[in-house]
Amino acid sequence: MIIRKAEPKDANAIAQINVETWKDTYKGLINDAVLNERKVDEKRIAGWLTRIQDPSFIVLVYEDKNILGYLW
């Protein structure tokens, strides 16, 4: 297990985890139509890329061959 600072190359994986987590966590609490609109797209990846590169944010990833989670 490795916990490390996120790098720009991690933006896609973080975006994927973010979308999946929202869909799982908020199912039944947020309208399904809203959750179904969440997807990994260029805008979401760009948002994570911006956060990762911004020194005022700390984004960490947990990995074991693949990124399994993140902390922001």
N, C-alpha and C positions, 0 to 999 in steps of 0.2 A: 504494500500500500504506500502510495506517495501522495503527499499534499504539497502543492506548489502554486506559485503565482501563475495565473493564466497568461497565455501568450496569444497573439493575434490568430495563430493557426487553430486555436481552440474555439473560436467564435461560433462556428457551425455546430459543434457538439453541444456547447452550452445552450444555444438557441433550441436545439432539439430536446434537450432535457427540460428546458423551461416550458416548452409547449406541452410535452407529455405530462409534466408535473401538474400544470394548471388543469388539464383535462381530467386527470385522475383525482386531484384534491378537491376541485370545486364542482364535480359532478353532483347534481341534485341541489346545489346551492346557487349556481348561476345557470341561466337559461342555456339549454343544450345548443341552441342556434349560435349563441355568443361564443361558447367554447369551441364549436365546430369551425368557427371562422379563424381561430388561432392556428397558424401554420408557420412552418419554417420557410421564410422567404427572404429576399435580399434586404428588405427593410429591417426585419428582426435581427438578421445576422449583422447588419451594419450597426445597429444599436448596441449589440454586445461588443463588437469590435471597438466602438467608441469608448464604452465603459472600460474595457480591458486596457486601452492605451491612455486613459485619463488618470493622471497621478492622484487625483482626489478620490478615486474609487479604488477599492481593493477587491479583486476578484481572484478567488482561489479555486483550484480544481482538485478533485480526488481521482486518482487513476490507479488502475491495476491492468495494464496493457491498453485499456480504453478508458476514456473519461466516464466516470460513473456518477458524478455529482459536482456541484459547485456551491460556493458561498460568495455572496456579494455583500 
